[in-house]
Amino acid sequence: MILVLISPRNAGLPFAQWLPERRGRLVAVTEAGVAVGEGFAEVVTVSDYSDDDAVLDAARAAARRQRPRAILSLAEVDVERAAQLRSEFNLPGLDTISAAAYRDKILMKKYAQAAGIRVPDFAPVTSAGEIAGFMASHSGRVVVKPRGGSGSTGVYVLETPEEAAHLDGVVSTEPYQVEEFVDGVLHHVDAFRVLGTPIAAVASHYTGQGCLEHWTDAPFGSRTLDPNDSVSERLVAETWRLVDALPSPPTVCVHAEFFVTGSGEIVLCEVAARVGGGPIPRMLREVLGIDPRELWARLECGLPTDLDAVAARVRTAPLAAFYGIPPRQGRVLRLPEKPNGAIDFILNTHVGDEWDATRYTRRKSADFLASWVITDTDGVSLSEKLNSTAAAVSAGFRWDDELSGGVR
C-alpha cells in the first residue's frame, strides 16, 4: 500500500495514472469533500486539512489496517507530516531531521552558512522590538517572514523600524524571522537526485519581483535559462552544494530559490524539499519530458523511471516559461480566451467568482486565476510571447471592483 497525503490544493492529480503498478493499492488522506480521482482503494478524510494531529491520526489509522510501503506527498504543508510518518513506520525518504532543515528557514540558513553558502543576515524574532533592533544594525529594508511559511504568505517588507510596531502581535504568535533585503533577481532551481546521483537540475528566473508580485495584483511568471548559460551553471552547482549542506536523503527533489545580485553574487533565499508549486510543474514538463510531480511520485514509491531520458531531455529541451494572472479583490465579470502561442492554458475561476477581503488576504503567490505555458528555442522570441500573451489575457478579464465601487 502507498499512503498518499493529498492537500486540497492538489485535488484531482492523476496519481493512479502516474503509478499504474500500484493502482488499487493507493490510500488517500485528504479533506472531506476533496475529489482525489480514481484508483484509490480507500479515501480517509478529515474535516480540516490544516489540523496536523487530525491528518496524522487519520494516516496512522489507515497504516494500521495495512502497512504502507511508501509515504507520498507533494505539498509543503505535508513535508513534516510525511517525514513523521516515515519515521514511525521506518520507511525511506525525508525524515524528521531533514524535513525540519528544509522547512525552518533559520535552520536551513545555518546549515547553508556552515557550508560557505552566502545567505542574507538573519535572526529569529518574537517581538517588534527585536525587529527594530535588527534594523538598527542593518541599513536598508528588511524582510519579515514565517520560519515555516510558503507561497509568500505572512511576508512583510519593512522600510523603517517604526513599521515593525504593527507586527508585534504577528511575530509573537508563530515562529518568525527577519533578514536583510537582498537586491537581486530571484531565480529558482528545481532538481532531482536519486540514490546520491544528481539526475536533473533546471535553473529559471522569475519575472519582476517573482512571488511578491501578487501583492500588487500584477501578473508574473518564470522562464528557464539555457543550461549552458554561465548563471545557470553556477546556480545548479550552488543547488547541489546546498543539498549536500543540508541533511538530505540520497533520493530527494528540491525547489531552491536564489537571488543573483547586480555584481553576480548568488545569495540563498530558501529551499523546499518538494516539487515547485503553481504552474512550475507544467513549465518543467516541457523541459523534463515528464511532469515533475509524476517523476517524483515514481521515485518516492521506488518505481522504475527512465532517468537517462530525463537527463538527456534537460540538455536539449527548448526554453520554457509560464505566466499567471493573480486574483484581485472584487468579482469576475468576464473571462479571457486562450491567447495565441500559449499551451496548457488553464482557467481557475468563473464569471461571478467573488474575492472578498478575507479570501483575498489569504491568497498565495501561486493562486492564479489564469495561467499558461509557452516554449521557444530563442530567448528573445520567448520574451515577446510572454509579453503578448500576458497583455491579451489581462485585457480579457473584467472585474467589478468592490474596493472602489467601479468596474474594470
N, C-alpha and C positions, 0 to 999 in steps of 0.2 A: 504493500500500500504506500502511496505517495500522499503526504499530507500537504495540502496547498492552502496557504493563507491568502485570502483574496480581499484586498481593500476595496471598498465601493468604487474608488477611482479606477480600478482595474476590472470592473464588471464586464463580462461578455468576452474576455480574451479567450481565444480558441485553444485552451490547454490540451483538450483531447486530440486536436489535430496536431499540435506540436509534439505530443507524447503518445503516439498511437500504440506503442508497445505496452503502455500502461492504461489504455482505455478500459474503463470499468473497474479499475483499481485505484482511482483517484478519489480522495475525500477532501471536500472543501470546507473551510471555516470562513464565514463571512457574515455580513449584517443581514438581518431579516429584510426581505423584500428585494434583495440584490439578485439579479439573474446571472448565474455563473456559467451558463452554456451547458452543452451536452457532454456525456462521457463520464460523469461522476457517479460513483457507487453510492455516495452519501453526501448530503449537504447539511452541515451543522451551522446553526445561526445563533447570533447574539443580538440583543436589542440595540446595543450601542458599540460600534466597532472601535471607538476611541477608548473604550474601557479595557485596559491591559489585562486585568485579572479575569474579566469575562472571556476574552479571546483565548487566553492561556488555559483557563479551566475547560472551555469547550474543546480545545485541541487535545488536552490531556485525556478527556473522556473518550474522544474518538480513538486516540492512540491505545487506550486500554482495551478497546474492543478488537483492535487489530494493529499490531506494532508496525510503525512506519519504517520504510527503507530510506526515506529522504524527507526533508522538510523544504518546501519550495515557497518562496515569497518574492515579490517584485517591488513592493512599496517601501518607502523609507520608514513608515510607521511600524513595519513588521520586521525590520532588521534585528532589533534586540529581542523581540518575541521569538523569532525563528531561532536565534542563537541560544536562547534559554532552553527551548525545546530540544535542540540538538544536544546540548549538554546533558539534559535529563535522560535522553534516550541513547546517549553515546553514539551519535551519528556524525559523519564527517561534514566539514564545511565551516563557515564562520562561527566561532564560539563566542562566549560572553566577553572574554577579554578583547578579542578582535573587534566585536561589534561596538563595545564601548569606545575603542580608539577611533573607529570610523564615524561614530555618532556625536561624541563630545568634542566640540571644536577646540576646547582648551587642551584636552589630551592629545588630539591629532597634531596640534601645532607643537606641543612639547616633543612628541616623537620626531616630527619633521625637523625641528630646530636642532635636536641632538644629532641628526644625521647630516647637518650642514645645509639643509634646505632653507632658503630665505622665506621668512614668514613676517607678517606685519607685527609690530609691537602690540601686545595684548595683555589683558588682565581680566580675571573674573570680577564681577560686580554684583552687589546685593543692595545698593542704595544709590540715590542721586549724588550723594557726597563723594562716593568712590568714583563715579563717572567724572565729576568735576575735578577731582584730584588727578585723575589720569590725564584729563585735558590740560591741566595746569603744567604738566611736564611734557606735553606733546603739542606742538604747534599745528594749526590747521584743523580740518574736520576729523571726526571720528565716526565709527560705525558701532552701533549697539545692537546686538542680536542674540537670540536664544542659543544656548550652547548645543541644543539638540534639534534646532529648527530645520525646516526645509521650505522650498518654494518661496523664499523671500518674505515669509510671514513673520510679523513681530520684529521687523528690522527698522532701525531708525538711524538716520544720518544727521549728526548734530554739528552746527557751525560754532556755537559758543557754549561755555559751561552753564550759562543761565538756562539754556534749553533743556538741561538734564532734570530740572526740578519736577517736571510733569511725569517723569519716568520712575519716580520713587516707588509708586505702587505697582509698577510693572516688573521691575527687576527684583523686587523683594518677594515675589510670589512664585517665580520659577527660575531655574539657573540661567543666568545671562553672562555675556562677556562684552567687553569694549575693546576695540582695536583701532589702530591708526588707519585713516583712509588712504588707500593706495590709488594714485592717479595713473591709470593704465587701461589698456584694452583687455576686457575679460575674455579668456579662452576656456575651452573645456577639452578634455581628453577622455575618450571612452575606450577602455582597454580590457582585454581578457587574457588571463594567464591560466594555463592548465598544467597541473602536476609540476609546478615550478617553472614551466617554459612559457615565455611570452608568445602569444599567438597573433594578436592583432591589437593595434592601438591607432585610433583615428583622432587627429587634432582638428579642432574647429574654433571659430571665434564668433561670439555673439555680436549682433548689430547694436549700435547705440550703447546704452548703459547695461545691456543684457537684461537679466531678470528684473532689475529695478525699474525698467521702462514701464512696467504695468502700473506703477504709482501714478503716472501721468496719463494713463489710458492710451499710451502710444503703442502702435504695432511694433513688434520686434521679432527677431529670429536668430538663426545661426547658420553658418556656412563652413563647410570643410576646407581645410588647407591642402594644398598639393603636398603629398607625402615627402617629396624631395625638397620642399621649401626648408630653409635653414631654421626658421622659427618652429615649424612643425617637428623637425628632427630634435630640436632642443627640448620642446615640450614633451615629446614622447619619452626621451631619455630621463627627464625630470620625473615623469609619472612612474616609471619603473623604479627609480630611486626612492620615490615616496612609498610605493608598495613594499619595497624591501625595508623601509624605515619603520613602517607600522607592523604590528604583529599579525600579518596576513597569512591566511591558509595557503597551501600550494595552489589550489584552484580558486580563483577569485575574479570577479569583474568589478571595475571601479569607474566612477564618474568623477573625475578630478577637475577642479577649476583653478586657473592661474591668471594672475594679471601679468601682462607684458608692458613694462613701462616705456616711456619715450626713449630711454637710453638702452633699451633691450633687456633690462633685468627681468627675470622671471620670479614672481612672488606668489606663494601659495595663497589661495583664497580658502578653499576647503575641499574635502574629498568625501565621497559616499561609496559604500560597498554595495552597489546596485547598478542597474542599467539607468541611464539618464531618463528623466521624465518628459511629460508633454509630447510634442511631435518629434523629439530627438530620435526615438527608435525608428520612426518612419523614414527619417532622413538617413540614418545609418544603414537601413536595409538596402538602400541604393549603393552603398559602399561595400558592405559585408557580403551581399548576395543572399542574406538571410536576416529575418527580423532578429535583432539582438536579444529580445525577450525570449524568443524561441531557442536561440543559441544557448542562452544562459539556462533556460529550463532544462534542456537536454544535458548540459554539463552538470548542473546541480543534481540531476537524477541519475547520473552515471551512464547515460545512453550514448551510443556511438554517433559521432558527428564528423563530417569531412573537414577537419581543421586545416588541412593543406589547401583546400579550395578557398576557404575563408581568407587565409593569409595571402594567397595569390591574388584574390579579388581586390583586396585592400591596396595592393601595389599598382593595379591597373584601372581601377574604377574611375568614372568621371567625377567631377566635383558635384557636390550636392548641397542643398540648402533647404531650410524650412522657414516659413514666416507665419505669424499668427496675429489675429486681431483680438485684444483682450476686451472684457466687458467694461461698461461704464454704468454709472448709476442712472436708472431710468427703465424704459420699456421698449422692447424691439418692435418697430413698426414695419420694417421692410428688410428682406434678406438679399444678399448678393448672389450672383451666379458664379459658377466656376470660371475663373479667368483663363484666358488663352495662355498656353505654355505651362500651366500647372498640372501636376499629377497628384493623386491621393488627396484630393480636396475634400475636407470634412467640415460640416456644419454641426456645431454642438448647441444649437439654440433653435428657436422658432418664433414666429410672429406672436406677439403677446407676452413673450418671456420677460418677467419683471426682475430687476436687480434693485431691491430696496437697500436702504442704508446698511442693514445688518448683513445681508448676503454679500453686498459689495465689499464691506470691510473684511470679510472672511476669505476673500478671493486669494488664490495663489497665482504665482507668476505664470504657471502653465495652464491656467483656466481660460483657454482661448475659445471664443465663440466661433471662429473660423480659422482653419489652418490648412496649409498645403505644402507640398514639396516640389522643388524644381531641380533639374540637373543640367549640366553643360560641361563641355571639355575645356572651355575658356573662361577665365575668371571675370573678364570684362563683360562678356555676354551674360554670365550668371548674375552679375550686379544689375544689369539692365532688366533682366527678367524679374528679379526681386522687386525693383522699383516699380515696374509697370503693373505687376500682379497686385502689389500692396495698394497702389493707388486705385485700381479697379475694385478690389474687394472693399476697401474703406468707403469708397463712394457708393457702393451697393447697399450699405447699411443705412437705415433711417431710424432715429431714436426719438421717443418722447422723453425729454429731459426733465425729470421730476425736480431737480435742484433749482432750475431757473424758470420752470413752468413753460419753457419753449419747446420747439420741435427742431431737431437737427438730424 
